[in-house]
């Protein structure tokens, strides 16, 4: 079994199965280039216009940008303008507590591939944060993957993300730009993942299918300098405890 490591300063201790978490003086990094099915959970959100739509995601053993990858298949049933389907893919081991270091910014990246040469931009994508039972999607910018530029695996990054770049989405598919996660030291524990979605724009009927891949998923959390120092100290303490 492939067991990644969590590196805290000079300490190395075993953690989750697939997500790699690295903590140093600058950042906490979560990474997955394997996409074991047991390491990910999926929730599908639709609005009223997207009723009957679905999202699917699972590991593919070959064909990724370095081996395995996760394939995402969305089917949008369009029942009016603005119909929406969003798959919320959460990593079961990617957690960060701002109480141990307020967040100054997040750098997100993935490798994307669009398998279908159809209209539109393939799928919208970006980082997801779940905090205190609420789901926040990266919306500024929304990452897209038109077939013309993503028929092969291509890097798809977004750096320097702050709290206002994440908008809340509720279970009815409503998006609230003014509701954002709490990056401060008072913020609750965060879980990270990614989203893949489609919307109908002005189209009012029909079905739109998309099939895209994700590989080398990476979330880099940049804590405040004081928070990074505290994380490093905690790592050294953990290492000392393990050696006893």
C-alpha positions as CSV (number, residue, x, y, z in Angstrom):
1,X,0.0,0.0,0.0
2,X,1.3,3.4,-0.9
3,X,1.4,5.4,2.3
4,X,2.4,9.1,1.9
5,X,4.1,11.1,4.6
6,X,3.5,14.2,6.6
7,X,6.7,16.2,7.0
8,X,6.7,18.6,9.9
9,X,10.0,20.5,10.0
10,X,12.6,17.8,10.3
11,X,10.0,15.2,11.4
12,X,8.4,12.5,9.2
13,X,5.4,10.6,10.5
14,X,2.9,8.3,8.7
15,X,-0.6,9.7,7.9
16,X,-3.4,9.1,5.4
17,X,-3.4,6.8,2.4
18,X,-3.2,9.1,-0.6
19,X,-3.0,12.8,0.3
20,X,0.6,14.0,0.9
21,X,0.8,16.8,3.5
22,X,4.1,18.7,3.8
23,X,4.6,21.4,6.4
24,X,7.7,23.6,6.4
25,X,8.5,27.2,7.2
26,X,6.4,28.4,4.3
27,X,3.5,26.1,3.4
28,X,1.3,23.1,4.1
29,X,0.9,21.1,0.9
30,X,-1.7,18.4,0.1
31,X,-1.1,16.4,-3.0
32,X,-2.6,13.4,-4.8
33,X,-1.4,11.9,-8.0
34,X,-2.9,8.4,-7.3
35,X,-6.6,9.0,-6.7
36,X,-7.5,5.8,-4.9
37,X,-11.3,5.6,-4.8
38,X,-11.3,5.2,-1.0
39,X,-9.4,8.4,-0.6
40,X,-12.2,10.6,-2.2
41,X,-15.8,11.3,-1.6
42,X,-18.3,12.8,-4.1
43,X,-21.4,14.9,-3.6
44,X,-23.5,16.0,-6.5
45,X,-25.2,19.4,-6.3
46,X,-27.8,20.6,-8.8
47,X,-30.1,23.6,-9.0
48,X,-33.8,23.3,-9.9
49,X,-33.0,23.6,-13.6
50,X,-30.4,20.8,-13.4
51,X,-32.8,18.3,-11.8
52,X,-32.0,14.8,-13.0
53,X,-28.3,15.7,-13.6
54,X,-25.5,13.6,-12.2
55,X,-21.7,13.7,-11.6
56,X,-19.4,10.7,-11.4
57,X,-15.7,10.3,-10.6
58,X,-13.4,7.3,-10.1
59,X,-9.8,6.2,-10.5
60,X,-8.5,5.2,-14.0
61,X,-5.4,2.9,-13.7
62,X,-3.6,4.1,-16.8
63,X,-3.5,7.2,-19.0
64,X,-2.8,9.9,-16.5
65,X,-0.1,12.4,-16.5
66,X,2.2,9.9,-14.8
67,X,0.0,6.8,-14.3
68,X,-3.3,6.7,-12.5
69,X,-5.8,9.6,-12.5
70,X,-9.4,10.4,-11.7
71,X,-11.9,10.7,-14.5
72,X,-15.0,12.9,-14.0
73,X,-18.1,12.4,-16.1
74,X,-20.9,15.0,-15.7
75,X,-24.3,14.8,-17.3
76,X,-26.3,18.0,-17.2
77,X,-30.1,17.8,-17.9
78,X,-31.1,21.2,-19.0
79,X,-34.6,22.4,-17.7
80,X,-34.2,26.1,-18.2
81,X,-31.5,28.7,-18.6
82,X,-28.8,28.6,-15.9
83,X,-29.2,24.9,-15.2
84,X,-26.3,23.6,-13.1
85,X,-24.6,20.4,-12.0
86,X,-21.5,20.5,-9.7
87,X,-19.6,17.5,-8.4
88,X,-17.9,18.2,-5.1
89,X,-14.9,15.8,-4.8
90,X,-13.4,15.9,-1.3
91,X,-10.1,14.3,-0.2
92,X,-10.7,12.3,2.9
93,X,-7.2,13.1,4.4
94,X,-6.7,16.8,3.5
95,X,-7.5,18.8,6.6
96,X,-6.0,22.1,7.9
97,X,-6.8,24.0,11.1
98,X,-6.4,27.7,10.8
99,X,-6.1,27.8,14.5
100,X,-2.6,26.5,14.1
101,X,-1.8,29.3,11.6
102,X,-4.0,31.9,10.0
103,X,-4.0,31.5,6.2
104,X,-2.5,34.3,4.1
105,X,-3.3,32.7,0.7
106,X,-3.8,29.3,-1.1
107,X,-2.1,28.2,-4.3
108,X,-4.1,25.6,-6.2
109,X,-3.1,23.5,-9.2
110,X,-4.2,20.4,-11.1
111,X,-3.4,18.8,-14.4
112,X,-6.5,18.7,-16.6
113,X,-7.6,16.9,-19.7
114,X,-10.7,17.1,-21.8
115,X,-11.7,13.9,-23.6
116,X,-14.7,15.1,-25.6
117,X,-14.5,17.6,-28.4
118,X,-17.9,19.2,-27.8
119,X,-19.1,22.7,-27.2
120,X,-18.2,24.7,-24.2
121,X,-15.1,24.6,-21.9
122,X,-15.3,20.9,-20.8
123,X,-15.8,21.4,-17.1
124,X,-15.4,24.3,-14.7
125,X,-12.9,23.4,-11.9
126,X,-11.1,24.8,-8.9
127,X,-10.4,24.2,-5.2
128,X,-13.1,23.4,-2.7
129,X,-13.1,24.1,1.0
130,X,-15.6,22.6,3.4
131,X,-15.6,24.5,6.7
132,X,-18.1,24.3,9.6
133,X,-20.5,22.3,7.4
134,X,-20.5,24.8,4.6
135,X,-19.1,24.3,1.1
136,X,-17.0,27.0,-0.7
137,X,-16.0,26.8,-4.4
138,X,-13.1,28.6,-6.0
139,X,-14.8,31.1,-8.3
140,X,-12.2,33.7,-9.0
141,X,-10.9,32.4,-11.2
142,X,-12.9,29.4,-12.4
143,X,-10.6,27.0,-14.2
144,X,-11.8,25.8,-17.6
145,X,-10.4,23.2,-20.0
146,X,-11.5,23.7,-23.6
147,X,-10.7,20.8,-25.9
148,X,-8.5,23.0,-28.1
149,X,-6.0,23.5,-25.3
150,X,-6.6,20.5,-23.1
151,X,-6.9,17.5,-25.4
152,X,-3.6,16.5,-23.7
153,X,-2.7,16.8,-20.1
154,X,-2.1,20.4,-19.3
155,X,-1.3,22.3,-16.1
156,X,-4.2,24.3,-14.8
157,X,-3.1,26.5,-11.8
158,X,-4.6,29.3,-9.8
159,X,-2.2,31.1,-7.3
160,X,-2.7,33.7,-4.6
161,X,-6.2,32.7,-3.7
162,X,-7.7,34.6,-0.7
163,X,-11.0,34.0,1.2
164,X,-13.0,36.3,-1.1
165,X,-12.1,34.1,-4.1
166,X,-14.3,31.3,-2.6
167,X,-18.1,31.5,-2.8
168,X,-20.5,29.4,-0.8
169,X,-22.7,26.9,-2.6
170,X,-25.8,25.5,-0.8
171,X,-27.5,22.1,-1.4
172,X,-30.0,23.8,-3.8
173,X,-27.2,25.0,-6.1
174,X,-27.4,28.6,-5.0
175,X,-24.0,30.4,-5.0
176,X,-23.4,33.3,-2.6
177,X,-20.4,35.5,-3.5
178,X,-20.6,37.3,-0.2
179,X,-20.2,34.2,1.9
180,X,-16.6,33.1,2.2
181,X,-14.5,30.8,4.3
182,X,-12.7,32.0,7.4
183,X,-9.0,32.1,6.9
184,X,-8.3,33.7,10.3
185,X,-7.0,32.0,13.4
186,X,-10.6,31.8,14.6
187,X,-11.7,29.7,11.5
188,X,-12.8,26.2,11.9
189,X,-11.0,23.1,10.5
190,X,-11.0,23.0,6.7
191,X,-11.2,20.0,4.4
192,X,-9.9,20.4,0.8
193,X,-10.9,19.0,-2.5
194,X,-11.9,20.1,-6.0
195,X,-15.1,20.8,-7.9
196,X,-16.1,20.0,-11.5
197,X,-19.2,21.6,-12.9
198,X,-21.3,22.4,-15.9
199,X,-24.0,25.0,-16.5
200,X,-26.3,25.6,-19.5
201,X,-25.9,29.4,-19.9
202,X,-28.8,30.6,-22.0
203,X,-29.8,27.1,-23.3
204,X,-33.2,26.0,-22.0
205,X,-33.4,22.3,-22.9
206,X,-31.4,19.3,-23.8
207,X,-28.6,17.2,-22.2
208,X,-24.9,18.1,-22.1
209,X,-22.3,15.4,-21.3
210,X,-18.7,16.1,-20.4
211,X,-15.8,13.8,-19.7
212,X,-12.6,15.2,-18.3
213,X,-9.7,14.0,-16.1
214,X,-7.7,15.4,-13.2
215,X,-4.2,14.4,-12.1
216,X,-1.5,15.8,-9.8
217,X,-4.1,17.6,-7.6
218,X,-2.3,20.1,-5.3
219,X,-3.3,22.5,-2.6
220,X,-0.7,24.7,-1.0
221,X,-1.7,26.6,2.2
222,X,0.4,29.6,3.1
223,X,0.1,30.3,6.8
224,X,1.1,33.6,8.4
225,X,4.8,33.6,9.5
226,X,3.9,33.1,13.2
227,X,1.6,30.2,12.2
228,X,4.4,28.6,10.2
229,X,6.8,28.8,13.1
230,X,4.2,27.2,15.4
231,X,3.6,24.3,12.9
232,X,7.3,23.6,12.7
233,X,7.7,23.5,16.4
234,X,4.8,21.1,16.7
235,X,6.4,18.9,14.2
236,X,9.7,18.7,16.1
237,X,7.7,17.9,19.3
238,X,5.8,15.1,17.5
239,X,9.1,13.6,16.2
240,X,10.6,13.6,19.7
241,X,7.5,11.9,21.2
242,X,7.6,9.2,18.5
243,X,11.3,8.4,19.3
244,X,10.6,7.7,23.0
